[in-house]
């Protein structure tokens, strides 16, 4: 009925009710953040296809892009180290079973699958951590201080998850 009355629209914007309660300035900031994130993912896709052998003739999927972005974050903040073990995550191992995406606060307990609740770590350490938080596993050990040191430069929402007690 809208098309019949007003003609075909050039653009359709769908705003969720939860977004409409925000002022226009906040909605614009959210939209800008989403565009920036999409741009980062597009750049990561291009880098994977150009520089990583597994993707020379294939399109990297969402999980591959996320894993690359987490790896890049590790390099920016702690010389490419696994935040738990301190071992360097080699480029050649990134897309093997040796390195896994790990939920800082276990997904089964938080239902939080956001980028801020994820990091990379070696599979054996991920298995050892199991369904525990970093605080539960390492608290009171020298290793916990090392973990906190390696995560000190991460964005606050992610860094905070490494210290949560409950």
N, C-alpha and C positions, 0 to 999 in steps of 0.2 A: 504494500500500500504506500509506503514511503517513497519507493522508486517511481511508482505511477504518479504520485502527487508532485514530487520535487525533482525527479530525474535521478539518474545513477550518480552516487557520490564519488568524489575523487579520492576520498580517504575515509576510513572508518577507525575511530578510536574507541576501544572498549575499556571502560574504567570500572573496576570492581567496587562494590559498595564500601569495602573496607578502605579503599583509597580515597573515596570521595569525601570522607570525614577530614582528610588532611587538607591544609590550605594549598592553593595552587603552587606556591613556591616550593613546598615540600614534595608535591607530586612531580614537579619539574626536576627536582634534584634526584628523585628516585628514577625517573626516566633517563636522566643523564648518566646515572650510575649504571643502569642496565645497558645503555649503549656502549659505555666504556668497557664493561665486562664482555660484551659481545665482540668488541674490537680486539680485546686481549685474546679471546678464544680464537678469533680469525687469524691473528698473527701467529699464535701457537700452532694452529693447523698448518699454516704455510711453512713454518720452521720444521715441523715434524716431517712434512713431505719432502722438503729440500735437504735436510741434514740427517735424518734417521733412516737407516736401511730398511727397517720393517715397513715403512710407509712410502717407499719410492713409487710404487704402482697402485697403492690403495689409499683410500680416504680414512684418516684416523677417526675413530668414533669418540663420543663424548667422554668416555672413561679414559681413553688414551690422552686426550687433551687435558683432562683434569690431572692425571698422573704427571704429565709434563709440567703443568703449572705448579703443582706441589713440589716437584723436583727443583724447579727454578726458584721457588720460594726458599727451599733449603739452602740453595747456593747463595742467595742474596743475604741470608741471615746467619748462616753458620758454616760457611765453606763447604756446602754440599754434604753435610753430615746427617746421619740418622739421629734424630733428636734424643733417642733412648740410648743407643750404644756409642755414639760418637764416631762410628766408622763412616768413611766416605762412601757415598752412593755413586758408584761408577756409572757413567753414561751407558756403557755396554750392558749393564745389568738392569737398567731401568724398566725395560719391557719384558723381563723374565719373571719367573715365579719366585726368584730370590728377593725381590723388592715388592712390597705390597702397600696399598693405600690402607691406612689404619685410622679407626675412629678414636680420637683422644678420650672422649667419654663414650663408653661402649654404646653402640646403636641400640642394642637390646634394652638398655636401661634409660636412654634419653630420647630415642626416636629422632635424633638430630642427625640428619644426613647432609648438613650444610658444609660448604668448603671450610668454614671456620672450625669445624669439628674434625677435620681430617688432616693427616700428615702422612709422610712416607716413612716406612721403617722396614728393616729386614724381616723376612718371614719368620725366622726362628724367634725373634724378639716379640713379634706380634702374637705368636702362639703362646709364648711365656706370659705375656701380659693378659691374654684371655679376656675375661669379662671384668677386669679391674680398671680403675682409673690410674693415671700415673701416680697420684698421691698414695693410693692404696698399695700399689706395688713397690714403690721406691722410698716412701717416707721413712725418715730416720737413717737413711743410708747415704754414703758419700756420692753414690751414683745419682741420687735425687738432686743434689746440689749441682752436679754436672748437667743434668737434664735441664734444670731451670736456667743455668748459664747459657746453654745452647739455644734456648727458646726465648731469651731475654729481648731479642730484637724483633720478634714476631709481632704482628698487630695485636693490640690489647685483647680483643675478643677471643683470639686463638690462644694467646699466652695465658690468659686467665684459666682456661680449661685444664692446663697442666697443673694448676695449683688447687683446684676445687676439692674440698674434703668430702662433701656430700653430693 
